[in-house]
Amino acid sequence: MEKLDHENIAKLYEAFDTLKQVYLIVEYAGGGSLHSYLKSKSNRQMPEPEAKFLFKQVVKAINYCHKRSITHRDIKLENILLNEAHT
């Protein structure tokens, strides 16, 4: 993850582990997760233009990884982080 350089992938600054946990120090994403964002909506939906905008960014990030033979293996709403500008 240290070698990844893409506008839609959080930068990894440091990683370390203990006997029980692995810690990743990554770029701050103050908007929280997409899961939290959707839960805050009354109907748990977002307008189609907003969904298209976010989906395009996710696809770009996944494509960037796949071109480098990297597979995420845990893509879910909780792991898609938003910046403060989006919320």
PDB file with SEQRES, HELIX, SHEET and CRYST1 records, atoms N, CA, C and O in Angstrom:
SEQRES   1 A   87  MET GLU LYS LEU ASP HIS GLU ASN ILE ALA LYS LEU TYR          
SEQRES   2 A   87  GLU ALA PHE ASP THR LEU LYS GLN VAL TYR LEU ILE VAL          
SEQRES   3 A   87  GLU TYR ALA GLY GLY GLY SER LEU HIS SER TYR LEU LYS          
SEQRES   4 A   87  SER LYS SER ASN ARG GLN MET PRO GLU PRO GLU ALA LYS          
SEQRES   5 A   87  PHE LEU PHE LYS GLN VAL VAL LYS ALA ILE ASN TYR CYS          
SEQRES   6 A   87  HIS LYS ARG SER ILE THR HIS ARG ASP ILE LYS LEU GLU          
SEQRES   7 A   87  ASN ILE LEU LEU ASN GLU ALA HIS THR                          
HELIX    1 AA1 LEU A   34  SER A   40  1                                   7    
HELIX    2 AA2 GLU A   48  LYS A   67  1                                  20    
HELIX    3 AA3 LEU A   77  ASN A   79  5                                   3    
SHEET    1 AA1 2 LEU A  12  ASP A  17  0                                        
SHEET    2 AA1 2 VAL A  22  VAL A  26 -1                                        
CRYST1    1.000    1.000    1.000  90.00  90.00  90.00 P 1           1          
ATOM      1  N   MET A   1       0.833  -1.196   0.000  1.00  0.00           N  
ATOM      2  CA  MET A   1       0.000   0.000   0.000  1.00  0.00           C  
ATOM      3  C   MET A   1       0.875   1.256   0.000  1.00  0.00           C  
ATOM      4  O   MET A   1       0.457   2.307  -0.485  1.00  0.00           O  
ATOM      5  N   GLU A   2       2.070   1.145   0.536  1.00  0.00           N  
ATOM      6  CA  GLU A   2       2.981   2.298   0.557  1.00  0.00           C  
ATOM      7  C   GLU A   2       3.308   2.794  -0.844  1.00  0.00           C  
ATOM      8  O   GLU A   2       3.546   3.986  -1.040  1.00  0.00           O  
ATOM      9  N   LYS A   3       3.321   1.894  -1.815  1.00  0.00           N  
ATOM     10  CA  LYS A   3       3.727   2.241  -3.171  1.00  0.00           C  
ATOM     11  C   LYS A   3       2.583   2.776  -4.017  1.00  0.00           C  
ATOM     12  O   LYS A   3       2.814   3.251  -5.129  1.00  0.00           O  
ATOM     13  N   LEU A   4       1.364   2.709  -3.520  1.00  0.00           N  
ATOM     14  CA  LEU A   4       0.213   3.180  -4.287  1.00  0.00           C  
ATOM     15  C   LEU A   4       0.167   4.701  -4.282  1.00  0.00           C  
ATOM     16  O   LEU A   4       0.356   5.342  -3.249  1.00  0.00           O  
ATOM     17  N   ASP A   5      -0.083   5.254  -5.442  1.00  0.00           N  
ATOM     18  CA  ASP A   5      -0.177   6.709  -5.560  1.00  0.00           C  
ATOM     19  C   ASP A   5      -1.335   7.032  -6.501  1.00  0.00           C  
ATOM     20  O   ASP A   5      -1.169   7.122  -7.718  1.00  0.00           O  
ATOM     21  N   HIS A   6      -2.512   7.205  -5.900  1.00  0.00           N  
ATOM     22  CA  HIS A   6      -3.714   7.491  -6.687  1.00  0.00           C  
ATOM     23  C   HIS A   6      -4.590   8.440  -5.883  1.00  0.00           C  
ATOM     24  O   HIS A   6      -4.687   8.322  -4.662  1.00  0.00           O  
ATOM     25  N   GLU A   7      -5.219   9.368  -6.563  1.00  0.00           N  
ATOM     26  CA  GLU A   7      -6.026  10.382  -5.882  1.00  0.00           C  
ATOM     27  C   GLU A   7      -7.206   9.809  -5.102  1.00  0.00           C  
ATOM     28  O   GLU A   7      -7.706  10.459  -4.184  1.00  0.00           O  
ATOM     29  N   ASN A   8      -7.659   8.604  -5.451  1.00  0.00           N  
ATOM     30  CA  ASN A   8      -8.813   8.017  -4.777  1.00  0.00           C  
ATOM     31  C   ASN A   8      -8.446   6.891  -3.817  1.00  0.00           C  
ATOM     32  O   ASN A   8      -9.309   6.120  -3.399  1.00  0.00           O  
ATOM     33  N   ILE A   9      -7.174   6.800  -3.473  1.00  0.00           N  
ATOM     34  CA  ILE A   9      -6.713   5.801  -2.509  1.00  0.00           C  
ATOM     35  C   ILE A   9      -5.982   6.539  -1.389  1.00  0.00           C  
ATOM     36  O   ILE A   9      -5.051   7.305  -1.638  1.00  0.00           O  
ATOM     37  N   ALA A  10      -6.416   6.298  -0.154  1.00  0.00           N  
ATOM     38  CA  ALA A  10      -5.792   6.957   1.001  1.00  0.00           C  
ATOM     39  C   ALA A  10      -4.317   6.570   1.081  1.00  0.00           C  
ATOM     40  O   ALA A  10      -3.957   5.408   0.893  1.00  0.00           O  
ATOM     41  N   LYS A  11      -3.479   7.549   1.359  1.00  0.00           N  
ATOM     42  CA  LYS A  11      -2.044   7.310   1.482  1.00  0.00           C  
ATOM     43  C   LYS A  11      -1.756   6.577   2.788  1.00  0.00           C  
ATOM     44  O   LYS A  11      -2.321   6.893   3.835  1.00  0.00           O  
ATOM     45  N   LEU A  12      -0.872   5.599   2.704  1.00  0.00           N  
ATOM     46  CA  LEU A  12      -0.408   4.892   3.896  1.00  0.00           C  
ATOM     47  C   LEU A  12       0.879   5.561   4.352  1.00  0.00           C  
ATOM     48  O   LEU A  12       1.842   5.658   3.591  1.00  0.00           O  
ATOM     49  N   TYR A  13       0.891   6.029   5.617  1.00  0.00           N  
ATOM     50  CA  TYR A  13       2.085   6.685   6.141  1.00  0.00           C  
ATOM     51  C   TYR A  13       2.956   5.731   6.936  1.00  0.00           C  
ATOM     52  O   TYR A  13       4.183   5.822   6.900  1.00  0.00           O  
ATOM     53  N   GLU A  14       2.322   4.817   7.653  1.00  0.00           N  
ATOM     54  CA  GLU A  14       3.088   3.890   8.467  1.00  0.00           C  
ATOM     55  C   GLU A  14       2.228   2.682   8.810  1.00  0.00           C  
ATOM     56  O   GLU A  14       1.003   2.772   8.883  1.00  0.00           O  
ATOM     57  N   ALA A  15       2.887   1.560   9.017  1.00  0.00           N  
ATOM     58  CA  ALA A  15       2.190   0.343   9.437  1.00  0.00           C  
ATOM     59  C   ALA A  15       3.055  -0.363  10.470  1.00  0.00           C  
ATOM     60  O   ALA A  15       4.275  -0.445  10.325  1.00  0.00           O  
ATOM     61  N   PHE A  16       2.411  -0.872  11.515  1.00  0.00           N  
ATOM     62  CA  PHE A  16       3.129  -1.659  12.513  1.00  0.00           C  
ATOM     63  C   PHE A  16       2.157  -2.631  13.152  1.00  0.00           C  
ATOM     64  O   PHE A  16       0.941  -2.447  13.091  1.00  0.00           O  
ATOM     65  N   ASP A  17       2.707  -3.664  13.763  1.00  0.00           N  
ATOM     66  CA  ASP A  17       1.837  -4.658  14.380  1.00  0.00           C  
ATOM     67  C   ASP A  17       2.315  -5.017  15.777  1.00  0.00           C  
ATOM     68  O   ASP A  17       3.480  -4.848  16.137  1.00  0.00           O  
ATOM     69  N   THR A  18       1.365  -5.516  16.538  1.00  0.00           N  
ATOM     70  CA  THR A  18       1.634  -6.046  17.867  1.00  0.00           C  
ATOM     71  C   THR A  18       1.273  -7.527  17.820  1.00  0.00           C  
ATOM     72  O   THR A  18       0.973  -8.061  16.753  1.00  0.00           O  
ATOM     73  N   LEU A  19       1.301  -8.175  18.946  1.00  0.00           N  
ATOM     74  CA  LEU A  19       0.937  -9.589  18.971  1.00  0.00           C  
ATOM     75  C   LEU A  19      -0.520  -9.817  18.587  1.00  0.00           C  
ATOM     76  O   LEU A  19      -0.868 -10.888  18.087  1.00  0.00           O  
ATOM     77  N   LYS A  20      -1.381  -8.814  18.816  1.00  0.00           N  
ATOM     78  CA  LYS A  20      -2.817  -8.993  18.586  1.00  0.00           C  
ATOM     79  C   LYS A  20      -3.399  -8.149  17.460  1.00  0.00           C  
ATOM     80  O   LYS A  20      -4.472  -8.474  16.952  1.00  0.00           O  
ATOM     81  N   GLN A  21      -2.729  -7.083  17.056  1.00  0.00           N  
ATOM     82  CA  GLN A  21      -3.334  -6.156  16.104  1.00  0.00           C  
ATOM     83  C   GLN A  21      -2.316  -5.660  15.082  1.00  0.00           C  
ATOM     84  O   GLN A  21      -1.110  -5.652  15.331  1.00  0.00           O  
ATOM     85  N   VAL A  22      -2.834  -5.246  13.929  1.00  0.00           N  
ATOM     86  CA  VAL A  22      -2.047  -4.547  12.912  1.00  0.00           C  
ATOM     87  C   VAL A  22      -2.595  -3.126  12.851  1.00  0.00           C  
ATOM     88  O   VAL A  22      -3.808  -2.931  12.776  1.00  0.00           O  
ATOM     89  N   TYR A  23      -1.722  -2.148  12.882  1.00  0.00           N  
ATOM     90  CA  TYR A  23      -2.125  -0.743  12.837  1.00  0.00           C  
ATOM     91  C   TYR A  23      -1.638  -0.117  11.538  1.00  0.00           C  
ATOM     92  O   TYR A  23      -0.490  -0.296  11.132  1.00  0.00           O  
ATOM     93  N   LEU A  24      -2.540   0.622  10.895  1.00  0.00           N  
ATOM     94  CA  LEU A  24      -2.219   1.345   9.676  1.00  0.00           C  
ATOM     95  C   LEU A  24      -2.460   2.827   9.928  1.00  0.00           C  
ATOM     96  O   LEU A  24      -3.554   3.217  10.335  1.00  0.00           O  
ATOM     97  N   ILE A  25      -1.462   3.641   9.693  1.00  0.00           N  
ATOM     98  CA  ILE A  25      -1.600   5.094   9.803  1.00  0.00           C  
ATOM     99  C   ILE A  25      -1.795   5.607   8.374  1.00  0.00           C  
ATOM    100  O   ILE A  25      -0.873   5.592   7.559  1.00  0.00           O  
ATOM    101  N   VAL A  26      -3.018   6.059   8.096  1.00  0.00           N  
ATOM    102  CA  VAL A  26      -3.363   6.473   6.735  1.00  0.00           C  
ATOM    103  C   VAL A  26      -3.813   7.933   6.706  1.00  0.00           C  
ATOM    104  O   VAL A  26      -4.083   8.547   7.738  1.00  0.00           O  
ATOM    105  N   GLU A  27      -3.882   8.448   5.519  1.00  0.00           N  
ATOM    106  CA  GLU A  27      -4.363   9.808   5.272  1.00  0.00           C  
ATOM    107  C   GLU A  27      -5.739   9.997   5.915  1.00  0.00           C  
ATOM    108  O   GLU A  27      -6.583   9.102   5.870  1.00  0.00           O  
ATOM    109  N   TYR A  28      -5.950  11.159   6.508  1.00  0.00           N  
ATOM    110  CA  TYR A  28      -7.209  11.459   7.193  1.00  0.00           C  
ATOM    111  C   TYR A  28      -8.345  11.612   6.189  1.00  0.00           C  
ATOM    112  O   TYR A  28      -8.221  12.321   5.190  1.00  0.00           O  
ATOM    113  N   ALA A  29      -9.452  10.935   6.473  1.00  0.00           N  
ATOM    114  CA  ALA A  29     -10.660  11.048   5.654  1.00  0.00           C  
ATOM    115  C   ALA A  29     -11.789  11.479   6.589  1.00  0.00           C  
ATOM    116  O   ALA A  29     -12.498  10.638   7.140  1.00  0.00           O  
ATOM    117  N   GLY A  30     -11.950  12.763   6.763  1.00  0.00           N  
ATOM    118  CA  GLY A  30     -12.867  13.325   7.747  1.00  0.00           C  
ATOM    119  C   GLY A  30     -14.341  13.152   7.462  1.00  0.00           C  
ATOM    120  O   GLY A  30     -15.172  13.501   8.301  1.00  0.00           O  
ATOM    121  N   GLY A  31     -14.689  12.622   6.302  1.00  0.00           N  
ATOM    122  CA  GLY A  31     -16.098  12.436   5.966  1.00  0.00           C  
ATOM    123  C   GLY A  31     -16.671  11.121   6.452  1.00  0.00           C  
ATOM    124  O   GLY A  31     -17.868  10.874   6.304  1.00  0.00           O  
ATOM    125  N   GLY A  32     -15.835  10.272   7.031  1.00  0.00           N  
ATOM    126  CA  GLY A  32     -16.311   8.978   7.508  1.00  0.00           C  
ATOM    127  C   GLY A  32     -16.500   7.986   6.371  1.00  0.00           C  
ATOM    128  O   GLY A  32     -16.063   8.218   5.244  1.00  0.00           O  
ATOM    129  N   SER A  33     -17.144   6.900   6.681  1.00  0.00           N  
ATOM    130  CA  SER A  33     -17.346   5.848   5.675  1.00  0.00           C  
ATOM    131  C   SER A  33     -18.618   6.106   4.870  1.00  0.00           C  
ATOM    132  O   SER A  33     -19.500   6.855   5.291  1.00  0.00           O  
ATOM    133  N   LEU A  34     -18.689   5.475   3.717  1.00  0.00           N  
ATOM    134  CA  LEU A  34     -19.899   5.560   2.900  1.00  0.00           C  
ATOM    135  C   LEU A  34     -21.074   4.918   3.637  1.00  0.00           C  
ATOM    136  O   LEU A  34     -22.216   5.352   3.491  1.00  0.00           O  
ATOM    137  N   HIS A  35     -20.793   3.901   4.416  1.00  0.00           N  
ATOM    138  CA  HIS A  35     -21.833   3.250   5.221  1.00  0.00           C  
ATOM    139  C   HIS A  35     -22.451   4.255   6.203  1.00  0.00           C  
ATOM    140  O   HIS A  35     -23.674   4.374   6.277  1.00  0.00           O  
ATOM    141  N   SER A  36     -21.626   4.963   6.941  1.00  0.00           N  
ATOM    142  CA  SER A  36     -22.125   5.963   7.900  1.00  0.00           C  
ATOM    143  C   SER A  36     -22.883   7.079   7.196  1.00  0.00           C  
ATOM    144  O   SER A  36     -23.915   7.547   7.676  1.00  0.00           O  
ATOM    145  N   TYR A  37     -22.356   7.493   6.059  1.00  0.00           N  
ATOM    146  CA  TYR A  37     -23.001   8.561   5.290  1.00  0.00           C  
ATOM    147  C   TYR A  37     -24.410   8.155   4.875  1.00  0.00           C  
ATOM    148  O   TYR A  37     -25.355   8.928   5.029  1.00  0.00           O  
ATOM    149  N   LEU A  38     -24.549   6.937   4.347  1.00  0.00           N  
ATOM    150  CA  LEU A  38     -25.876   6.480   3.911  1.00  0.00           C  
ATOM    151  C   LEU A  38     -26.814   6.276   5.099  1.00  0.00           C  
ATOM    152  O   LEU A  38     -28.013   6.525   4.981  1.00  0.00           O  
ATOM    153  N   LYS A  39     -26.294   5.832   6.227  1.00  0.00           N  
ATOM    154  CA  LYS A  39     -27.130   5.664   7.412  1.00  0.00           C  
ATOM    155  C   LYS A  39     -27.676   7.001   7.901  1.00  0.00           C  
ATOM    156  O   LYS A  39     -28.747   7.048   8.506  1.00  0.00           O  
ATOM    157  N   SER A  40     -26.951   8.083   7.645  1.00  0.00           N  
ATOM    158  CA  SER A  40     -27.398   9.400   8.093  1.00  0.00           C  
ATOM    159  C   SER A  40     -28.529   9.957   7.226  1.00  0.00           C  
ATOM    160  O   SER A  40     -29.214  10.897   7.627  1.00  0.00           O  
ATOM    161  N   LYS A  41     -28.721   9.382   6.049  1.00  0.00           N  
ATOM    162  CA  LYS A  41     -29.789   9.813   5.143  1.00  0.00           C  
ATOM    163  C   LYS A  41     -31.110   9.179   5.583  1.00  0.00           C  
ATOM    164  O   LYS A  41     -31.139   8.012   5.973  1.00  0.00           O  
ATOM    165  N   SER A  42     -32.185   9.935   5.521  1.00  0.00           N  
ATOM    166  CA  SER A  42     -33.481   9.435   5.985  1.00  0.00           C  
ATOM    167  C   SER A  42     -33.938   8.192   5.223  1.00  0.00           C  
ATOM    168  O   SER A  42     -34.507   7.279   5.822  1.00  0.00           O  
ATOM    169  N   ASN A  43     -33.703   8.146   3.943  1.00  0.00           N  
ATOM    170  CA  ASN A  43     -34.120   6.981   3.147  1.00  0.00           C  
ATOM    171  C   ASN A  43     -32.943   6.075   2.779  1.00  0.00           C  
ATOM    172  O   ASN A  43     -33.088   5.150   1.979  1.00  0.00           O  
ATOM    173  N   ARG A  44     -31.778   6.348   3.369  1.00  0.00           N  
ATOM    174  CA  ARG A  44     -30.537   5.589   3.129  1.00  0.00           C  
ATOM    175  C   ARG A  44     -30.168   5.537   1.649  1.00  0.00           C  
ATOM    176  O   ARG A  44     -29.625   4.545   1.161  1.00  0.00           O  
ATOM    177  N   GLN A  45     -30.472   6.616   0.956  1.00  0.00           N  
ATOM    178  CA  GLN A  45     -30.155   6.720  -0.465  1.00  0.00           C  
ATOM    179  C   GLN A  45     -29.495   8.057  -0.736  1.00  0.00           C  
ATOM    180  O   GLN A  45     -29.591   8.994   0.057  1.00  0.00           O  
ATOM    181  N   MET A  46     -28.819   8.123  -1.880  1.00  0.00           N  
ATOM    182  CA  MET A  46     -28.263   9.396  -2.325  1.00  0.00           C  
ATOM    183  C   MET A  46     -28.762   9.651  -3.738  1.00  0.00           C  
ATOM    184  O   MET A  46     -29.134   8.715  -4.446  1.00  0.00           O  
ATOM    185  N   PRO A  47     -28.772  10.888  -4.143  1.00  0.00           N  
ATOM    186  CA  PRO A  47     -29.223  11.197  -5.505  1.00  0.00           C  
ATOM    187  C   PRO A  47     -28.339  10.492  -6.544  1.00  0.00           C  
ATOM    188  O   PRO A  47     -27.149  10.281  -6.311  1.00  0.00           O  
ATOM    189  N   GLU A  48     -28.921  10.137  -7.676  1.00  0.00           N  
ATOM    190  CA  GLU A  48     -28.195   9.400  -8.703  1.00  0.00           C  
ATOM    191  C   GLU A  48     -26.913  10.098  -9.159  1.00  0.00           C  
ATOM    192  O   GLU A  48     -25.894   9.421  -9.304  1.00  0.00           O  
ATOM    193  N   PRO A  49     -26.906  11.418  -9.394  1.00  0.00           N  
ATOM    194  CA  PRO A  49     -25.652  12.064  -9.817  1.00  0.00           C  
ATOM    195  C   PRO A  49     -24.533  11.904  -8.768  1.00  0.00           C  
ATOM    196  O   PRO A  49     -23.369  11.712  -9.120  1.00  0.00           O  
ATOM    197  N   GLU A  50     -24.891  11.985  -7.511  1.00  0.00           N  
ATOM    198  CA  GLU A  50     -23.910  11.813  -6.438  1.00  0.00           C  
ATOM    199  C   GLU A  50     -23.400  10.366  -6.406  1.00  0.00           C  
ATOM    200  O   GLU A  50     -22.203  10.132  -6.233  1.00  0.00           O  
ATOM    201  N   ALA A  51     -24.297   9.409  -6.572  1.00  0.00           N  
ATOM    202  CA  ALA A  51     -23.918   7.993  -6.590  1.00  0.00           C  
ATOM    203  C   ALA A  51     -22.985   7.715  -7.775  1.00  0.00           C  
ATOM    204  O   ALA A  51     -21.995   6.998  -7.628  1.00  0.00           O  
ATOM    205  N   LYS A  52     -23.291   8.272  -8.932  1.00  0.00           N  
ATOM    206  CA  LYS A  52     -22.447   8.087 -10.112  1.00  0.00           C  
ATOM    207  C   LYS A  52     -21.059   8.662  -9.881  1.00  0.00           C  
ATOM    208  O   LYS A  52     -20.059   8.055 -10.263  1.00  0.00           O  
ATOM    209  N   PHE A  53     -20.999   9.831  -9.257  1.00  0.00           N  
ATOM    210  CA  PHE A  53     -19.722  10.492  -8.967  1.00  0.00           C  
ATOM    211  C   PHE A  53     -18.862   9.610  -8.063  1.00  0.00           C  
ATOM    212  O   PHE A  53     -17.681   9.399  -8.339  1.00  0.00           O  
ATOM    213  N   LEU A  54     -19.449   9.101  -6.992  1.00  0.00           N  
ATOM    214  CA  LEU A  54     -18.705   8.248  -6.065  1.00  0.00           C  
ATOM    215  C   LEU A  54     -18.323   6.918  -6.703  1.00  0.00           C  
ATOM    216  O   LEU A  54     -17.200   6.443  -6.531  1.00  0.00           O  
ATOM    217  N   PHE A  55     -19.250   6.321  -7.435  1.00  0.00           N  
ATOM    218  CA  PHE A  55     -18.988   5.036  -8.080  1.00  0.00           C  
ATOM    219  C   PHE A  55     -17.814   5.149  -9.052  1.00  0.00           C  
ATOM    220  O   PHE A  55     -16.959   4.265  -9.107  1.00  0.00           O  
ATOM    221  N   LYS A  56     -17.779   6.228  -9.809  1.00  0.00           N  
ATOM    222  CA  LYS A  56     -16.690   6.440 -10.767  1.00  0.00           C  
ATOM    223  C   LYS A  56     -15.343   6.491 -10.049  1.00  0.00           C  
ATOM    224  O   LYS A  56     -14.364   5.931 -10.542  1.00  0.00           O  
ATOM    225  N   GLN A  57     -15.280   7.143  -8.909  1.00  0.00           N  
ATOM    226  CA  GLN A  57     -14.038   7.231  -8.151  1.00  0.00           C  
ATOM    227  C   GLN A  57     -13.610   5.861  -7.616  1.00  0.00           C  
ATOM    228  O   GLN A  57     -12.428   5.518  -7.649  1.00  0.00           O  
ATOM    229  N   VAL A  58     -14.569   5.091  -7.129  1.00  0.00           N  
ATOM    230  CA  VAL A  58     -14.264   3.745  -6.618  1.00  0.00           C  
ATOM    231  C   VAL A  58     -13.737   2.872  -7.751  1.00  0.00           C  
ATOM    232  O   VAL A  58     -12.746   2.161  -7.578  1.00  0.00           O  
ATOM    233  N   VAL A  59     -14.391   2.920  -8.905  1.00  0.00           N  
ATOM    234  CA  VAL A  59     -13.965   2.108 -10.048  1.00  0.00           C  
ATOM    235  C   VAL A  59     -12.563   2.511 -10.506  1.00  0.00           C  
ATOM    236  O   VAL A  59     -11.755   1.645 -10.844  1.00  0.00           O  
ATOM    237  N   LYS A  60     -12.267   3.800 -10.523  1.00  0.00           N  
ATOM    238  CA  LYS A  60     -10.926   4.260 -10.898  1.00  0.00           C  
ATOM    239  C   LYS A  60      -9.869   3.701  -9.946  1.00  0.00           C  
ATOM    240  O   LYS A  60      -8.810   3.251 -10.383  1.00  0.00           O  
ATOM    241  N   ALA A  61     -10.157   3.731  -8.657  1.00  0.00           N  
ATOM    242  CA  ALA A  61      -9.204   3.220  -7.663  1.00  0.00           C  
ATOM    243  C   ALA A  61      -8.999   1.712  -7.814  1.00  0.00           C  
ATOM    244  O   ALA A  61      -7.869   1.228  -7.749  1.00  0.00           O  
ATOM    245  N   ILE A  62     -10.081   0.978  -8.013  1.00  0.00           N  
ATOM    246  CA  ILE A  62      -9.975  -0.479  -8.183  1.00  0.00           C  
ATOM    247  C   ILE A  62      -9.215  -0.799  -9.469  1.00  0.00           C  
ATOM    248  O   ILE A  62      -8.366  -1.690  -9.483  1.00  0.00           O  
ATOM    249  N   ASN A  63      -9.515  -0.084 -10.535  1.00  0.00           N  
ATOM    250  CA  ASN A  63      -8.809  -0.293 -11.799  1.00  0.00           C  
ATOM    251  C   ASN A  63      -7.308  -0.045 -11.631  1.00  0.00           C  
ATOM    252  O   ASN A  63      -6.491  -0.824 -12.124  1.00  0.00           O  
ATOM    253  N   TYR A  64      -6.948   1.022 -10.945  1.00  0.00           N  
ATOM    254  CA  TYR A  64      -5.540   1.334 -10.674  1.00  0.00           C  
ATOM    255  C   TYR A  64      -4.866   0.159  -9.960  1.00  0.00           C  
ATOM    256  O   TYR A  64      -3.758  -0.237 -10.321  1.00  0.00           O  
ATOM    257  N   CYS A  65      -5.526  -0.387  -8.962  1.00  0.00           N  
ATOM    258  CA  CYS A  65      -4.961  -1.527  -8.216  1.00  0.00           C  
ATOM    259  C   CYS A  65      -4.847  -2.761  -9.098  1.00  0.00           C  
ATOM    260  O   CYS A  65      -3.811  -3.426  -9.107  1.00  0.00           O  
ATOM    261  N   HIS A  66      -5.899  -3.070  -9.836  1.00  0.00           N  
ATOM    262  CA  HIS A  66      -5.888  -4.268 -10.670  1.00  0.00           C  
ATOM    263  C   HIS A  66      -4.798  -4.210 -11.740  1.00  0.00           C  
ATOM    264  O   HIS A  66      -4.207  -5.236 -12.077  1.00  0.00           O  
ATOM    265  N   LYS A  67      -4.531  -3.023 -12.272  1.00  0.00           N  
ATOM    266  CA  LYS A  67      -3.447  -2.881 -13.248  1.00  0.00           C  
ATOM    267  C   LYS A  67      -2.087  -3.175 -12.634  1.00  0.00           C  
ATOM    268  O   LYS A  67      -1.125  -3.443 -13.354  1.00  0.00           O  
ATOM    269  N   ARG A  68      -2.000  -3.128 -11.312  1.00  0.00           N  
ATOM    270  CA  ARG A  68      -0.764  -3.416 -10.583  1.00  0.00           C  
ATOM    271  C   ARG A  68      -0.824  -4.778  -9.896  1.00  0.00           C  
ATOM    272  O   ARG A  68      -0.022  -5.077  -9.012  1.00  0.00           O  
ATOM    273  N   SER A  69      -1.784  -5.595 -10.314  1.00  0.00           N  
ATOM    274  CA  SER A  69      -1.980  -6.959  -9.774  1.00  0.00           C  
ATOM    275  C   SER A  69      -2.252  -6.948  -8.266  1.00  0.00           C  
ATOM    276  O   SER A  69      -1.794  -7.826  -7.535  1.00  0.00           O  
ATOM    277  N   ILE A  70      -3.001  -5.945  -7.816  1.00  0.00           N  
ATOM    278  CA  ILE A  70      -3.389  -5.835  -6.403  1.00  0.00           C  
ATOM    279  C   ILE A  70      -4.887  -6.044  -6.311  1.00  0.00           C  
ATOM    280  O   ILE A  70      -5.656  -5.428  -7.048  1.00  0.00           O  
ATOM    281  N   THR A  71      -5.298  -6.915  -5.405  1.00  0.00           N  
ATOM    282  CA  THR A  71      -6.716  -7.182  -5.176  1.00  0.00           C  
ATOM    283  C   THR A  71      -7.075  -6.725  -3.777  1.00  0.00           C  
ATOM    284  O   THR A  71      -6.358  -7.048  -2.830  1.00  0.00           O  
ATOM    285  N   HIS A  72      -8.155  -5.988  -3.614  1.00  0.00           N  
ATOM    286  CA  HIS A  72      -8.559  -5.469  -2.301  1.00  0.00           C  
ATOM    287  C   HIS A  72      -9.127  -6.559  -1.396  1.00  0.00           C  
ATOM    288  O   HIS A  72      -8.720  -6.663  -0.239  1.00  0.00           O  
ATOM    289  N   ARG A  73     -10.037  -7.353  -1.883  1.00  0.00           N  
ATOM    290  CA  ARG A  73     -10.655  -8.490  -1.201  1.00  0.00           C  
ATOM    291  C   ARG A  73     -11.595  -8.132  -0.040  1.00  0.00           C  
ATOM    292  O   ARG A  73     -12.089  -9.028   0.644  1.00  0.00           O  
ATOM    293  N   ASP A  74     -11.844  -6.855   0.186  1.00  0.00           N  
ATOM    294  CA  ASP A  74     -12.794  -6.488   1.236  1.00  0.00           C  
ATOM    295  C   ASP A  74     -13.471  -5.161   0.904  1.00  0.00           C  
ATOM    296  O   ASP A  74     -13.542  -4.263   1.744  1.00  0.00           O  
ATOM    297  N   ILE A  75     -13.963  -5.048  -0.322  1.00  0.00           N  
ATOM    298  CA  ILE A  75     -14.635  -3.816  -0.733  1.00  0.00           C  
ATOM    299  C   ILE A  75     -16.052  -3.852  -0.178  1.00  0.00           C  
ATOM    300  O   ILE A  75     -16.837  -4.743  -0.501  1.00  0.00           O  
ATOM    301  N   LYS A  76     -16.363  -2.882   0.652  1.00  0.00           N  
ATOM    302  CA  LYS A  76     -17.693  -2.745   1.245  1.00  0.00           C  
ATOM    303  C   LYS A  76     -17.872  -1.288   1.653  1.00  0.00           C  
ATOM    304  O   LYS A  76     -16.912  -0.519   1.683  1.00  0.00           O  
ATOM    305  N   LEU A  77     -19.097  -0.921   1.965  1.00  0.00           N  
ATOM    306  CA  LEU A  77     -19.400   0.476   2.295  1.00  0.00           C  
ATOM    307  C   LEU A  77     -18.548   1.000   3.438  1.00  0.00           C  
ATOM    308  O   LEU A  77     -18.145   2.163   3.426  1.00  0.00           O  
ATOM    309  N   GLU A  78     -18.269   0.162   4.420  1.00  0.00           N  
ATOM    310  CA  GLU A  78     -17.485   0.571   5.586  1.00  0.00           C  
ATOM    311  C   GLU A  78     -16.034   0.894   5.218  1.00  0.00           C  
ATOM    312  O   GLU A  78     -15.366   1.631   5.944  1.00  0.00           O  
ATOM    313  N   ASN A  79     -15.543   0.354   4.106  1.00  0.00           N  
ATOM    314  CA  ASN A  79     -14.158   0.565   3.697  1.00  0.00           C  
ATOM    315  C   ASN A  79     -13.995   1.613   2.596  1.00  0.00           C  
ATOM    316  O   ASN A  79     -12.892   1.828   2.095  1.00  0.00           O  
ATOM    317  N   ILE A  80     -15.084   2.253   2.228  1.00  0.00           N  
ATOM    318  CA  ILE A  80     -15.016   3.377   1.283  1.00  0.00           C  
ATOM    319  C   ILE A  80     -15.122   4.642   2.111  1.00  0.00           C  
ATOM    320  O   ILE A  80     -16.171   4.946   2.679  1.00  0.00           O  
ATOM    321  N   LEU A  81     -14.023   5.372   2.169  1.00  0.00           N  
ATOM    322  CA  LEU A  81     -13.949   6.562   3.015  1.00  0.00           C  
ATOM    323  C   LEU A  81     -14.163   7.825   2.195  1.00  0.00           C  
ATOM    324  O   LEU A  81     -13.728   7.923   1.048  1.00  0.00           O  
ATOM    325  N   LEU A  82     -14.839   8.784   2.806  1.00  0.00           N  
ATOM    326  CA  LEU A  82     -15.148  10.052   2.135  1.00  0.00           C  
ATOM    327  C   LEU A  82     -14.330  11.167   2.755  1.00  0.00           C  
ATOM    328  O   LEU A  82     -14.011  11.136   3.944  1.00  0.00           O  
ATOM    329  N   ASN A  83     -13.994  12.156   1.933  1.00  0.00           N  
ATOM    330  CA  ASN A  83     -13.329  13.324   2.506  1.00  0.00           C  
ATOM    331  C   ASN A  83     -14.381  14.297   3.040  1.00  0.00           C  
ATOM    332  O   ASN A  83     -15.574  14.130   2.787  1.00  0.00           O  
ATOM    333  N   GLU A  84     -13.942  15.289   3.763  1.00  0.00           N  
ATOM    334  CA  GLU A  84     -14.874  16.245   4.374  1.00  0.00           C  
ATOM    335  C   GLU A  84     -15.650  17.045   3.345  1.00  0.00           C  
ATOM    336  O   GLU A  84     -16.777  17.465   3.605  1.00  0.00           O  
ATOM    337  N   ALA A  85     -15.063  17.257   2.190  1.00  0.00           N  
ATOM    338  CA  ALA A  85     -15.727  18.044   1.147  1.00  0.00           C  
ATOM    339  C   ALA A  85     -16.983  17.356   0.631  1.00  0.00           C  
ATOM    340  O   ALA A  85     -17.900  18.015   0.140  1.00  0.00           O  
ATOM    341  N   HIS A  86     -17.024  16.048   0.742  1.00  0.00           N  
ATOM    342  CA  HIS A  86     -18.182  15.325   0.216  1.00  0.00           C  
ATOM    343  C   HIS A  86     -19.386  15.377   1.164  1.00  0.00           C  
ATOM    344  O   HIS A  86     -20.532  15.377   0.714  1.00  0.00           O  
ATOM    345  N   THR A  87     -19.133  15.419   2.436  1.00  0.00           N  
ATOM    346  CA  THR A  87     -20.241  15.347   3.407  1.00  0.00           C  
ATOM    347  C   THR A  87     -20.915  16.677   3.595  1.00  0.00           C  
ATOM    348  O   THR A  87     -21.861  16.786   4.375  1.00  0.00           O  
TER     349      THR A  87                                                      
END                                                                             
